[in-house]
Amino acid sequence: MIHVPAGAIDAALARALQQVAMFLGVDRGSLDVYAGGEPGIRVSWARPGLEEPPRVMDADQFPWAAKRLWSGDIVRFARIDELPEDAALDRASYERAGTRSKISSP
C-alpha cells in the first residue's frame, strides 16, 4: 500500500479483500468505516452470483455486527450457525441476503 497512489487506494483494498476472503473461503467480505457515527462499507467483495451489499450497513438489521465493528472487532463466521444467540437478528438479515459466511473488518 505504500506505493499506491491516493486515487487507487480503494481499488487496491478491494483486491486485497478479495484475496483474503477467497483464502478464507467466505462468501462476502468488507472493510467498514464509521463516518458521522453511522456504519458504512468502504469496500466490499461478494462471490459471483451474490448481490453486493448496500454501501451503508443498516445497524437496525445487523445490531450485533455493528456493535462489534464499532468497538474495533472483526466480524467473521465460516457458517451462519456460528453466530451467537445474541446475533439472531443479524443471522436472519444475513440469511435474507444469502450470506452463508463473511468477514468484516473495521
Number of C-alpha atoms within 10 A of each C-alpha: 10 6 6 11 9 9 8 10 14 14 12 15 17 18 15 14 23 21 14 14 22 16 9 15 14 21 21 26 28 25 19 22 19 16 9 7 8 13 20 21 20 16 19 22 23 20 16 9 8 13 13 13 16 10 14 14 19 15 15 11 15 18 17 20 23 24 14 15 20 17 10 11 14 16 19 18 16 15 13 17 12 12 17 11 10 10 15 15 16 22 23 15 16 17 13 9 13 14 21 16 21 22 21 21 17 20
